[in-house]
Amino acid sequence: MFKKKLLINKKKGLITNEGVVTECLPNGVCRVKIKNIDNISTCYLSGNMIKNHISLIVDDVVIIEYSIYHSEKCRVIFRK
C-alpha cells in the first residue's frame, strides 16, 4: 500500500491533504482530523460544494486545502 504525498501548490501557497470529518457544525463548517499532522482543524466548504449542495457527515473522508503558515483553518474541496 502506498502513502499519498502532500501536494504543495507553490503559486497559491496551499497544501492539499486528506482528512476525516470528526464533527459537523452549522453553516457548512466542520472539524476535520488531518491524517499526517494529527491535528484537528476547523474547515469550511468550498464554493463548488455549496453550489452543488454537497453536505458532509461524520466519518467522511475529505480532501482539504490549508495554508503553509496556518493549518488551523482550512477549506474542504472534495468528498470521497
Buried (B, 14 or more C-beta within 10 A) or exposed (E): EEEEEEEEEEEEEBBBBBBBBEEBEEEBBBBBBBBEBEBBBEBBBBEEBEEEEBEBEEEBEBBBBBBEEEBEEBBBBBBE
